């Protein structure tokens, strides 16, 4: 009795619903403002779709992929007709004939739901499914269904059937964070869709009906049964012969699931940090931020930059880098093993190819995980005596007539209340500049900075990428690496490249950034400039070499015709540095604790020397 009454009510209400829809539709057409809003919501409010970010090494091999959703949108002409028919025959046979919804199917579904007193029977066209994917919830209420009909009809008016089918096949969910038929092909079979057999195409087409039940990684057999059902539908509807259908069903299915590559997180994190700098440089954010009038404006511009970077990343990009995978792997394994013997001790290093001035290896910290605190570019530490070549000695030879053989007083010194001491409190008489450098005496460095002039010395640092140096650092203590904040390991390695031959250009890990179509979006365009005269560079190379052969760099042994370096130790033995170069590489190494503490007890181990020896090897 109740079911019979339900049928009568539905029969009476259905014309009313249609009249109501016609009335609403008429009102939409006559009310221009509402119509504009509706069109905007459907035509312009396209979903935000994030595409993968792919990182390539120097050989063009993928070493890292970043994505929350695996997507590979493709054009309809790229999608085999067999796949298109699979979805149309199983989901919406009247797709090319209806106006966004199928009244007959709705009528049939309503009666089926009334019979069961449930709202489970579906009648959604492909257009309705696309509307639901993009704009609506999945709740099963008649109110939501009516809204869905309105949207579907509007979508049919504003777009073509081909556009709707293309968007549908590119946006439906294939389980395991895979969206779209093109992405499903590469994720589950490791091949583009045009290379898949019909049995494989039918197999992945089975998934969207219920991505949980038909997840092939957990319910392979269920997915296979659904595949066979789809093939039977194709046979029943005359799209396949029974013989071909049976042949397709019997073909074996072997998955070749795509695994997300996440190699070398220290390098990939560094690259993504550099990407922000590259976009800031190329799109004018860097200059605008530097010239901001106040802190509020600066924060606003920095927020705008973050938004822009996210837009670029969401569009899907490929970043070509200078990564040397074998070297990165070796460096990481060696340093991790070395640090494991001293709990909580950390290290960072950056290795640069001298010829290309590209970063080939980065160490961000012990057992580094992606997006952890990155000690190569985020750890701002006092550089100690490793700063002397850049701020004191190179400017001295560049701007005065002093030579390494000239003498300088290494005795006690006080300038006002500032009274620096040599290592261990030692007091010397006159020494050559060469010996003062080789043995890293402190008082001569301060006296030489005075001769150059603090303003002039800091002016020589202007080409380099020292982000944290500020006007408050213009003091005599800077001669010994005493800065307000400090410098990063990456900045030190970058500046030391100027001692290769006196020329300098900022070092980078990124070669170019391309969009999904292969168009180059960004690349660095800096030219070489002269940081030091060739004479100054050669003088500095000689001094750095003597540090290794007969100075504080003893213990450095690298198979190269040239090896030059400078050590650095900060107050209370909080930081140990080593920066230098060979014929092939330039690098900087730092060891210390994240929460600084005295390392005097491990000084004799010369851990930073051992790291330098290994990461500068060329074989």
Phi, psi and omega in degrees: 000313181296322180293320179297318177299319179299319179298316181297316180298317180297316180300322180287324185280335186296313175301324179297318178298319180293319177297317179299317179297315180300319179296313180298319182295321178297318179296324179297317181292325182278334180266097188299319183295318179294321179299319178299317179298317182294316179298320179298317184294331182265316188275324188259337183274060179293149183293149174281115184242123179266134179252163183295149169254119185249131179250130180249145177277188185293340178267000181085012179270141179290131174236348179204139176229136179239118174198144170269324178237133177270114181227142173218076181302137180226159180283157184299323181294341178278338183275121181307142179301330179301318179292315179303316180293323178304314183285320180294315182291330182267335185248329190196078185300327182267023186309314185279000183246333186276174184255023181122333175216160184246105186298322181296317180293322178297314181301316180296319182292322180297317179294322179294320180291323179294323180296322182268354184057029176231164176247065186249330184292127181266159176212026188281131171283171176299323178297314178298319179297321178294319176302315182295321178299320189270321194237334192240167176279174180257011180296145185260080176233154180290331177296314179294325180295320179296318177299321179298320178297316178301311180297318182297318180295318177297320179297319179296326179288327188265345181227167179271163177300321181295320178294320179296314180295320178299311180296320179299310182291338178270348186243346180292155188267132182245027179069164177055037179060030179254128182234126177097147184294325179295317178293324179298322179299312183285330181286315186270336183235355176068019180222154176294157189301327182290347180262000181276145173286163182298326178295322179288322177297317179293326182295311181288334178290344179285339190291314189298337180304324173199091187300341177279309180293322184258032173286110186294342180281338180242336181226062185302313184296321178297319178296321179295320179295320177295321176302314182294325176296318178298319179295320177298322177297318179297321178292314181300323182269010174077018179267348175218149172282156179299323180295313179295323178299314179295323179296317180295318182295331183277345180293138181287148179246119179238114180284146173227074191293138179284128174257134179294124178279127180223051180280151172051063183299330179296320180285316182295322177296319177300318181298315181294327173295316180294327179304318178298318178295322180295315178295318178300320181291313187284333184253012172084001180295322183301313181293319181293321178294318180297329182260013181298146187281333181205176183294324180296315179295321179298315180296322178297315180294321178296324176293319177299320179297316179300318179298318180295318179298317179297323177297315180297315181295317182298332181289347181088112183224157173242125182250116175273131184235178179260012183305130170259101188300316182295322179290315178302316181297315180296313181300315181297313183296319181295310184292320177302316180296319181294317182286337182297341181279348180232100183305137176072348177294136181239167179208163174209150177203155175223131180242131186239135174285123185297324185287313184267344186059037178251149180276119184256343182206140179222134173243120186257356180145163183300128178049048186297137174243151187307132177068013168294173171301122188258107187287345179286327180234349180256339179279112179259109186233158175292131185275349181059212186291347177295346179275342185302317181301326185277319186267332187249297193287313178297315175300326179299309182288335182282328190244355180229181179263008180297148176230162181304332182279348178294154181266154176214144181287128179251019180277190181299152184209136170222130173241102189065234179268359182270116183231084181290157177234153172287167181304128180073008180077013182294147179239130180236170173267220177285137176227161175287155176301324179300314181289324177300322179288311185300321183260003175057046174291146186268315184296323175299323181297320180292318179297321181290324176298322179297323180291323178288320186099128185301314181299315181296320181296313181292331177298331180288346179272353188301329179291337189277174188260036181284099187284330191260000176285135182223175186300329180294345180279352184283069180225169181292333180295341178296336178301333181254014180083016178273100184241161181300311179249306180128204181222168176258164180296319179297322179294321180293315178299318179302311183293325181292343176295341179293345178270002176295307178208013180096343178270158183211139161215147184306137180276151183213159174262338185268131174267314177198160178236126182240152174275186185293338179270001179088008177282135179285119179270316185215147167202154177286141183234018181294144175260161174293144172226164180273119175269318178225152174296159180301323180296314179298317180299317180293322177298315180295323179296322178295317179294317179296325179293322180291333175300322182283317185282328186205042181215211183289352179265013177302139184106353174273121181226106181229138181281083180208147181293338176227134172219122177225144183201167174220134178268165176207134176228130183264171180306142179064016178057040182281332184221139170241130182238154168208120179231139181180193186208158173236192176296332188255317189235157166237139180208165171227140180233138175227140169230150180171189178249144179302319172259101191309136173209161186298131180245019181307325185293338180250010182302317184293342178289338179048052182297322180293328175295317182294322176295314180302316179304318186280317185286345179265001177293146181251355180248000000 
